[in-house]
């Protein structure tokens, strides 16, 4: 691990709690507008369910390059009628809800862990989020990134090789000097296939108590831990 100079982080689920954040923002909106009867946790998960299929259509060539913000908005328009909000919100209000993804809260260990890592490593998200989304999120939450690697820089979505190789090339480092940190085993498998070091950060409740995938490490990653603070501790040991 002494050769590692930069750590790149998956963001949704690894650094920030998308499900809890969206549920909290949805509940706050409901109180403001007098909306009742919406299970906002279920709403968050239903919204997220459009994420992978939306990116898959781009990766397959079915549609041209499309920002994740557009994918989120298209999915939002699909699910709002299912909870009785198809006609209850103005276009401006729907736009604001779509920006919930720009205002996600970090997991409690994220900021302390990143702050502990920052003196010794270059830190950046390597995320399928857009540059604007990741920048806005970082500014609001105080995430101490040194730079930002977003999907629209590479016009590709993970696990496309262009994302991992592109980030390593921009850092001007050899792949083994760059670590990918993620709560998702498939993300780490892709990073390892391109010569990067790997750190698994377990988030077994990212999707809720009934989560089935990514509840534990499935390979012998270089570091396995339950938090970003744990990653900092492991790298210091």
DAQUIRA-V487752 format. One record per pair of residues at least 6 apart in sequence whose ideal C-beta (glycine too) atoms are under 7 Angstrom apart, sorted by the first residue. I is the first residue (numbers start at 1). J is the second residue. If there is no record, write none. Layout:
i=I j=J
i=I j=J
This chain:
i=1 j=222
i=1 j=235
i=3 j=176
i=3 j=177
i=4 j=121
i=4 j=177
i=4 j=179
i=4 j=197
i=5 j=121
i=5 j=122
i=5 j=173
i=5 j=177
i=6 j=121
i=6 j=122
i=6 j=171
i=6 j=173
i=6 j=177
i=6 j=178
i=7 j=117
i=7 j=121
i=7 j=123
i=7 j=179
i=7 j=181
i=8 j=124
i=8 j=126
i=8 j=149
i=8 j=167
i=8 j=178
i=8 j=180
i=8 j=181
i=9 j=15
i=9 j=125
i=9 j=126
i=9 j=181
i=10 j=126
i=10 j=127
i=10 j=181
i=10 j=182
i=10 j=183
i=10 j=184
i=10 j=187
i=11 j=125
i=11 j=127
i=11 j=129
i=11 j=134
i=12 j=18
i=12 j=127
i=12 j=129
i=13 j=183
i=13 j=184
i=13 j=203
i=13 j=206
i=14 j=181
i=14 j=182
i=14 j=183
i=14 j=201
i=14 j=203
i=15 j=106
i=15 j=107
i=15 j=110
i=15 j=125
i=15 j=143
i=16 j=104
i=16 j=105
i=16 j=106
i=16 j=107
i=16 j=137
i=17 j=104
i=17 j=105
i=17 j=107
i=18 j=44
i=18 j=48
i=18 j=104
i=19 j=41
i=19 j=44
i=19 j=45
i=19 j=206
i=19 j=207
i=19 j=208
i=21 j=104
i=21 j=105
i=22 j=44
i=22 j=47
i=22 j=100
i=23 j=40
i=23 j=41
i=23 j=44
i=25 j=100
i=25 j=103
i=26 j=38
i=26 j=40
i=26 j=43
i=27 j=40
i=30 j=36
i=30 j=38
i=35 j=88
i=38 j=83
i=41 j=208
i=43 j=79
i=43 j=83
i=45 j=207
i=45 j=208
i=46 j=79
i=47 j=75
i=47 j=76
i=47 j=79
i=50 j=71
i=50 j=75
i=50 j=78
i=51 j=71
i=54 j=71
i=54 j=74
i=54 j=75
i=55 j=71
i=55 j=128
i=55 j=157
i=57 j=63
i=58 j=65
i=58 j=66
i=58 j=157
i=59 j=157
i=59 j=160
i=65 j=155
i=67 j=130
i=67 j=152
i=68 j=128
i=68 j=129
i=68 j=130
i=68 j=133
i=68 j=151
i=69 j=98
i=69 j=130
i=69 j=133
i=72 j=98
i=72 j=101
i=73 j=98
i=76 j=94
i=76 j=97
i=76 j=98
i=80 j=86
i=80 j=89
i=101 j=133
i=102 j=133
i=102 j=136
i=102 j=137
i=103 j=137
i=103 j=140
i=104 j=137
i=105 j=141
i=106 j=141
i=106 j=143
i=109 j=227
i=109 j=228
i=109 j=229
i=110 j=228
i=111 j=142
i=112 j=229
i=113 j=227
i=113 j=228
i=113 j=229
i=113 j=231
i=113 j=232
i=114 j=123
i=114 j=143
i=114 j=144
i=114 j=228
i=115 j=144
i=116 j=229
i=116 j=232
i=117 j=123
i=117 j=232
i=118 j=144
i=122 j=146
i=122 j=171
i=123 j=144
i=123 j=145
i=123 j=146
i=124 j=145
i=124 j=146
i=124 j=147
i=124 j=148
i=124 j=149
i=125 j=134
i=125 j=145
i=125 j=148
i=125 j=149
i=126 j=149
i=126 j=163
i=126 j=167
i=126 j=180
i=127 j=134
i=127 j=150
i=128 j=151
i=128 j=157
i=128 j=158
i=129 j=150
i=129 j=151
i=130 j=150
i=130 j=151
i=130 j=152
i=131 j=148
i=131 j=150
i=131 j=152
i=131 j=153
i=134 j=148
i=134 j=150
i=135 j=148
i=137 j=143
i=138 j=145
i=149 j=167
i=151 j=157
i=154 j=162
i=154 j=163
i=154 j=166
i=156 j=162
i=156 j=163
i=158 j=187
i=158 j=190
i=159 j=186
i=159 j=187
i=159 j=190
i=161 j=194
i=164 j=190
i=164 j=191
i=164 j=194
i=164 j=196
i=165 j=194
i=168 j=175
i=168 j=178
i=171 j=178
i=175 j=194
i=175 j=195
i=175 j=196
i=176 j=195
i=176 j=197
i=178 j=196
i=178 j=197
i=179 j=196
i=179 j=197
i=179 j=198
i=179 j=199
i=180 j=187
i=180 j=188
i=180 j=191
i=180 j=196
i=180 j=198
i=181 j=199
i=181 j=201
i=181 j=231
i=182 j=188
i=182 j=201
i=183 j=201
i=183 j=202
i=183 j=203
i=183 j=206
i=183 j=214
i=184 j=214
i=185 j=200
i=185 j=214
i=185 j=217
i=185 j=218
i=185 j=219
i=188 j=198
i=188 j=200
i=188 j=221
i=189 j=219
i=191 j=198
i=192 j=198
i=197 j=222
i=198 j=221
i=198 j=222
i=199 j=221
i=199 j=222
i=199 j=223
i=199 j=225
i=199 j=231
i=200 j=217
i=200 j=221
i=200 j=224
i=201 j=225
i=201 j=227
i=201 j=228
i=201 j=231
i=202 j=216
i=202 j=226
i=204 j=211
i=204 j=215
i=205 j=211
i=217 j=224
i=223 j=231
i=223 j=234
i=225 j=231
i=225 j=234
